[in-house]
Amino acid sequence: MKSALINGMMGGFMGFLMSFLLNYFIFALPQNITINALGNGMSGLISGFMGGFIGVMVHINKEKNAA
């Protein structure tokens, strides 16, 4: 359980960082509510993917090292 929490926090941080960078540099100043919603949706999609991907990669790496 402790390992899952640590991996989740690491993935969550990576997702936050990716979402922040995407909103700051690509969708910096939304012109209207539709572009703002699109930017938030895309950053959520990418950050969710990054969080899950990093969590799975850390889990696989820990299993490989334990074997």
TIMI-2910 file (N, C-alpha, C, CB; in pm, 1 decimal, decimal comma, always signed):
<rs>
+----------+----------+----------+----------+----------+----------+----------+----------+----------+----------+----------+----------+------+
!      n_x !      n_y !      n_z !     ca_x !     ca_y !     ca_z !      c_x !      c_y !      c_z !     cb_x !     cb_y !     cb_z ! resn !
+----------+----------+----------+----------+----------+----------+----------+----------+----------+----------+----------+----------+------+
!    +82,6 !   -119,1 !     +0,0 !     +0,0 !     +0,0 !     +0,0 !    +87,1 !   +125,6 !     +0,0 !    -94,0 !     -0,3 !   +120,9 !  Met !
!   +193,7 !   +124,1 !    +78,5 !   +282,5 !   +239,8 !    +84,9 !   +345,9 !   +265,3 !    -51,4 !   +391,5 !   +218,9 !   +191,8 !  Lys !
!   +386,1 !   +158,1 !   -118,8 !   +446,3 !   +171,0 !   -250,9 !   +347,4 !   +230,2 !   -350,9 !   +496,0 !    +35,1 !   -300,2 !  Ser !
!   +220,7 !   +187,3 !   -343,5 !   +119,2 !   +240,0 !   -434,3 !    +96,9 !   +389,3 !   -410,5 !    -12,7 !   +163,3 !   -417,3 !  Ala !
!    +97,8 !   +431,7 !   -285,0 !    +80,7 !   +573,3 !   -255,0 !   +198,1 !   +655,9 !   -305,7 !    +63,7 !   +593,6 !   -105,4 !  Leu !
!   +318,3 !   +605,7 !   -286,2 !   +436,9 !   +677,4 !   -334,0 !   +436,3 !   +685,9 !   -486,2 !   +565,9 !   +608,2 !   -285,0 !  Ile !
!   +405,2 !   +573,1 !   -552,2 !   +399,2 !   +573,8 !   -698,3 !   +289,6 !   +666,9 !   -748,1 !   +376,0 !   +432,2 !   -751,5 !  Asn !
!   +175,2 !   +666,6 !   -682,6 !    +65,8 !   +754,8 !   -720,8 !   +101,2 !   +901,1 !   -703,7 !    -56,9 !   +722,8 !   -640,2 !  Gly !
!   +171,1 !   +933,2 !   -596,0 !   +213,0 !  +1071,0 !   -574,0 !   +314,6 !  +1114,7 !   -678,9 !   +271,8 !  +1087,0 !   -433,8 !  Met !
!   +406,9 !  +1026,1 !   -714,6 !   +505,4 !  +1059,2 !   -816,8 !   +437,1 !  +1079,4 !   -952,3 !   +612,4 !   +948,6 !   -826,2 !  Met !
!   +345,1 !   +989,2 !   -986,7 !   +270,7 !  +1003,9 !  -1111,2 !   +183,8 !  +1128,3 !  -1111,0 !   +185,0 !   +881,8 !  -1135,4 !  Gly !
!   +122,3 !  +1156,6 !   -997,9 !    +40,3 !  +1276,8 !   -986,1 !   +122,2 !  +1403,9 !  -1003,3 !    -29,8 !  +1278,9 !   -852,0 !  Gly !
!   +242,3 !  +1405,7 !   -946,7 !   +329,9 !  +1521,5 !   -963,3 !   +371,4 !  +1538,9 !  -1108,6 !   +453,6 !  +1507,8 !   -875,1 !  Phe !
!   +405,6 !  +1428,0 !  -1174,8 !   +442,8 !  +1435,8 !  -1315,9 !   +323,9 !  +1483,6 !  -1399,4 !   +492,7 !  +1298,6 !  -1366,8 !  Met !
!   +203,3 !  +1437,0 !  -1367,9 !    +84,2 !  +1481,9 !  -1437,8 !    +56,7 !  +1629,9 !  -1414,4 !    -35,0 !  +1400,1 !  -1394,6 !  Gly !
!    +76,5 !  +1674,2 !  -1290,7 !    +59,9 !  +1816,0 !  -1259,2 !   +157,6 !  +1901,0 !  -1338,6 !    +78,8 !  +1840,2 !  -1109,3 !  Phe !
!   +282,4 !  +1856,8 !  -1343,4 !   +384,7 !  +1931,5 !  -1415,0 !   +351,5 !  +1940,2 !  -1563,7 !   +521,8 !  +1866,9 !  -1394,9 !  Leu !
!   +308,4 !  +1828,5 !  -1622,7 !   +273,2 !  +1828,3 !  -1764,3 !   +152,0 !  +1918,0 !  -1789,5 !   +244,7 !  +1684,9 !  -1812,5 !  Met !
!    +52,3 !  +1912,2 !  -1703,0 !    -66,5 !  +1995,5 !  -1718,3 !    -31,1 !  +2142,9 !  -1705,3 !   -172,5 !  +1957,3 !  -1615,0 !  Ser !
!    +52,7 !  +2175,7 !  -1609,4 !    +95,1 !  +2314,5 !  -1590,4 !   +167,6 !  +2366,6 !  -1713,1 !   +185,0 !  +2326,7 !  -1467,6 !  Phe !
!   +263,1 !  +2288,2 !  -1763,7 !   +339,9 !  +2332,2 !  -1880,2 !   +251,2 !  +2347,2 !  -2003,2 !   +452,9 !  +2233,9 !  -1909,4 !  Leu !
!   +157,9 !  +2255,1 !  -2021,8 !    +67,7 !  +2262,5 !  -2136,0 !    -19,6 !  +2387,6 !  -2127,8 !    -19,9 !  +2136,8 !  -2143,3 !  Leu !
!    -77,2 !  +2414,4 !  -2010,8 !   -163,0 !  +2532,5 !  -1996,6 !    -82,7 !  +2662,0 !  -2002,2 !   -240,6 !  +2525,7 !  -1865,6 !  Asn !
!    +39,2 !  +2661,5 !  -1954,6 !   +118,5 !  +2784,1 !  -1949,6 !   +173,3 !  +2821,7 !  -2086,7 !   +233,0 !  +2768,4 !  -1850,9 !  Tyr !
!   +224,3 !  +2722,4 !  -2161,2 !   +290,8 !  +2754,2 !  -2287,0 !   +202,9 !  +2737,6 !  -2411,1 !   +411,3 !  +2668,9 !  -2301,1 !  Phe !
!   +109,9 !  +2643,1 !  -2413,1 !    +32,7 !  +2617,8 !  -2534,3 !   -102,4 !  +2688,8 !  -2529,2 !    +12,5 !  +2467,2 !  -2554,1 !  Ile !
!   -173,6 !  +2677,6 !  -2419,5 !   -303,0 !  +2743,5 !  -2404,1 !   -289,7 !  +2855,1 !  -2300,5 !   -413,4 !  +2641,1 !  -2362,1 !  Phe !
!   -197,9 !  +2947,0 !  -2325,2 !   -163,4 !  +3046,5 !  -2223,3 !   -279,2 !  +3141,7 !  -2191,1 !    -43,4 !  +3126,7 !  -2268,9 !  Ala !
!   -335,5 !  +3207,3 !  -2288,7 !   -442,3 !  +3303,4 !  -2264,2 !   -564,5 !  +3264,4 !  -2346,4 !   -396,4 !  +3447,7 !  -2298,5 !  Leu !
!   -660,5 !  +3194,7 !  -2286,9 !   -777,2 !  +3152,6 !  -2364,4 !   -857,9 !  +3273,3 !  -2412,2 !   -866,2 !  +3059,5 !  -2280,6 !  Pro !
!   -900,9 !  +3264,9 !  -2538,0 !   -976,7 !  +3374,7 !  -2596,5 !  -1124,3 !  +3368,4 !  -2556,8 !   -963,3 !  +3372,6 !  -2748,5 !  Gln !
!  -1174,4 !  +3249,0 !  -2534,5 !  -1313,8 !  +3235,6 !  -2492,2 !  -1329,2 !  +3109,4 !  -2408,4 !  -1409,3 !  +3231,9 !  -2614,8 !  Asn !
!  -1449,9 !  +3083,9 !  -2363,3 !  -1473,6 !  +2972,3 !  -2272,0 !  -1453,0 !  +2836,9 !  -2340,0 !  -1614,5 !  +2980,5 !  -2215,3 !  Ile !
!  -1480,0 !  +2827,8 !  -2470,6 !  -1462,3 !  +2701,6 !  -2541,8 !  -1315,1 !  +2663,5 !  -2549,9 !  -1521,9 !  +2710,8 !  -2682,2 !  Thr !
!  -1228,9 !  +2759,6 !  -2581,5 !  -1085,1 !  +2731,2 !  -2588,3 !  -1031,1 !  +2698,5 !  -2449,7 !  -1008,4 !  +2851,1 !  -2648,7 !  Ile !
!  -1081,8 !  +2766,1 !  -2347,2 !  -1041,4 !  +2736,4 !  -2210,0 !  -1080,6 !  +2593,3 !  -2172,2 !  -1105,1 !  +2837,2 !  -2112,1 !  Asn !
!  -1202,5 !  +2552,9 !  -2205,4 !  -1248,6 !  +2416,9 !  -2174,5 !  -1167,4 !  +2314,2 !  -2252,5 !  -1399,0 !  +2401,5 !  -2206,7 !  Ala !
!  -1137,2 !  +2342,8 !  -2379,1 !  -1055,3 !  +2252,9 !  -2459,9 !   -915,5 !  +2237,8 !  -2400,3 !  -1046,2 !  +2304,3 !  -2604,0 !  Leu !
!   -857,1 !  +2348,4 !  -2358,4 !   -724,0 !  +2343,9 !  -2296,6 !   -723,8 !  +2263,9 !  -2168,0 !   -673,9 !  +2484,3 !  -2268,9 !  Gly !
!   -824,3 !  +2284,1 !  -2084,9 !   -833,1 !  +2208,9 !  -1959,7 !   -856,5 !  +2060,9 !  -1985,2 !   -944,4 !  +2264,6 !  -1872,2 !  Asn !
!   -939,2 !  +2029,4 !  -2084,5 !   -963,8 !  +1889,0 !  -2117,6 !   -838,8 !  +1820,2 !  -2169,6 !  -1074,5 !  +1878,0 !  -2220,3 !  Gly !
!   -766,9 !  +1887,7 !  -2258,1 !   -643,9 !  +1827,7 !  -2311,8 !   -537,6 !  +1812,2 !  -2204,4 !   -589,0 !  +1912,3 !  -2426,5 !  Met !
!   -523,5 !  +1912,4 !  -2118,5 !   -422,9 !  +1900,2 !  -2013,0 !   -462,5 !  +1790,5 !  -1913,8 !   -404,8 !  +2035,0 !  -1939,5 !  Ser !
!   -590,8 !  +1775,0 !  -1887,8 !   -636,1 !  +1665,8 !  -1801,1 !   -608,4 !  +1530,5 !  -1862,5 !   -784,3 !  +1679,2 !  -1772,0 !  Gly !
!   -632,3 !  +1518,6 !  -1992,6 !   -604,8 !  +1393,3 !  -2063,1 !   -456,3 !  +1359,1 !  -2057,7 !   -651,4 !  +1402,4 !  -2208,9 !  Leu !
!   -372,0 !  +1455,1 !  -2088,5 !   -228,0 !  +1430,8 !  -2089,7 !   -175,5 !  +1405,8 !  -1949,1 !   -154,5 !  +1548,8 !  -2152,8 !  Ile !
!   -221,4 !  +1484,1 !  -1850,9 !   -171,4 !  +1464,0 !  -1715,0 !   -218,7 !  +1331,4 !  -1657,4 !   -215,7 !  +1578,4 !  -1624,6 !  Ser !
!   -340,7 !  +1291,2 !  -1689,4 !   -388,8 !  +1159,8 !  -1644,9 !   -308,0 !  +1047,2 !  -1706,2 !   -535,8 !  +1142,1 !  -1679,9 !  Gly !
!   -279,1 !  +1059,3 !  -1835,0 !   -196,4 !   +959,1 !  -1901,4 !    -57,4 !   +954,3 !  -1839,5 !   -186,6 !   +988,4 !  -2051,5 !  Phe !
!     +3,4 !  +1070,6 !  -1818,7 !   +138,5 !  +1074,9 !  -1761,3 !   +139,2 !  +1015,7 !  -1620,7 !   +191,6 !  +1219,9 !  -1758,2 !  Met !
!    +38,8 !  +1048,4 !  -1540,8 !    +32,5 !   +993,8 !  -1405,4 !    +22,2 !   +842,5 !  -1406,3 !    -85,2 !  +1052,7 !  -1330,4 !  Gly !
!    -66,7 !   +789,1 !  -1488,8 !    -81,9 !   +644,2 !  -1498,1 !    +41,6 !   +577,0 !  -1554,9 !   -201,5 !   +609,9 !  -1583,0 !  Gly !
!    +99,5 !   +635,6 !  -1658,6 !   +216,9 !   +578,5 !  -1723,4 !   +336,2 !   +573,9 !  -1627,8 !   +252,6 !   +659,1 !  -1848,5 !  Phe !
!   +361,1 !   +683,1 !  -1558,1 !   +473,1 !   +687,4 !  -1463,5 !   +450,0 !   +586,9 !  -1350,7 !   +491,0 !   +830,7 !  -1405,7 !  Ile !
!   +327,2 !   +577,6 !  -1300,7 !   +297,3 !   +481,3 !  -1195,0 !   +322,4 !   +338,1 !  -1238,8 !   +154,1 !   +496,1 !  -1150,3 !  Gly !
!   +279,1 !   +303,1 !  -1360,5 !   +300,5 !   +167,6 !  -1412,3 !   +448,6 !   +141,0 !  -1434,0 !   +223,5 !   +147,1 !  -1543,7 !  Val !
!   +520,7 !   +238,4 !  -1489,3 !   +663,9 !   +218,7 !  -1514,2 !   +741,7 !   +199,0 !  -1383,7 !   +721,0 !   +338,3 !  -1591,4 !  Met !
!   +708,0 !   +275,2 !  -1281,1 !   +775,1 !   +258,5 !  -1151,6 !   +743,1 !   +121,2 !  -1094,4 !   +732,4 !   +369,8 !  -1052,2 !  Val !
!   +618,1 !    +77,3 !  -1106,5 !   +578,4 !    -54,2 !  -1055,7 !   +654,6 !   -165,7 !  -1128,0 !   +426,4 !    -74,5 !  -1072,0 !  His !
!   +662,8 !   -158,0 !  -1259,7 !   +735,7 !   -259,6 !  -1337,3 !   +882,9 !   -260,0 !  -1299,6 !   +720,1 !   -234,5 !  -1488,8 !  Ile !
!   +940,5 !   -141,6 !  -1282,4 !  +1081,7 !   -132,4 !  -1245,8 !  +1107,6 !   -193,3 !  -1107,5 !  +1127,6 !    +14,0 !  -1248,4 !  Asn !
!  +1017,0 !   -168,9 !  -1012,8 !  +1034,4 !   -224,9 !   -878,6 !  +1018,9 !   -376,0 !   -879,3 !   +934,3 !   -163,1 !   -781,6 !  Lys !
!   +923,9 !   -429,0 !   -960,4 !   +908,8 !   -575,0 !   -970,0 !  +1032,5 !   -638,0 !  -1032,6 !   +783,6 !   -611,4 !  -1052,4 !  Glu !
!  +1087,3 !   -573,6 !  -1134,7 !  +1205,3 !   -627,1 !  -1201,8 !  +1325,4 !   -629,3 !  -1106,4 !  +1237,9 !   -543,8 !  -1327,6 !  Lys !
!  +1340,5 !   -525,3 !  -1025,9 !  +1451,7 !   -520,5 !   -932,1 !  +1434,7 !   -617,9 !   -816,4 !  +1467,5 !   -380,9 !   -878,7 !  Asn !
!  +1309,6 !   -648,4 !   -780,7 !  +1284,0 !   -741,3 !   -669,6 !  +1309,9 !   -885,5 !   -711,0 !  +1139,7 !   -726,6 !   -619,7 !  Ala !
!  +1298,0 !   -915,6 !   -837,6 !  +1312,9 !  -1054,8 !   -884,7 !  +1455,8 !  -1099,8 !   -893,6 !  +1249,1 !  -1071,1 !  -1018,7 !  Ala !
+----------+----------+----------+----------+----------+----------+----------+----------+----------+----------+----------+----------+------+
</rs>
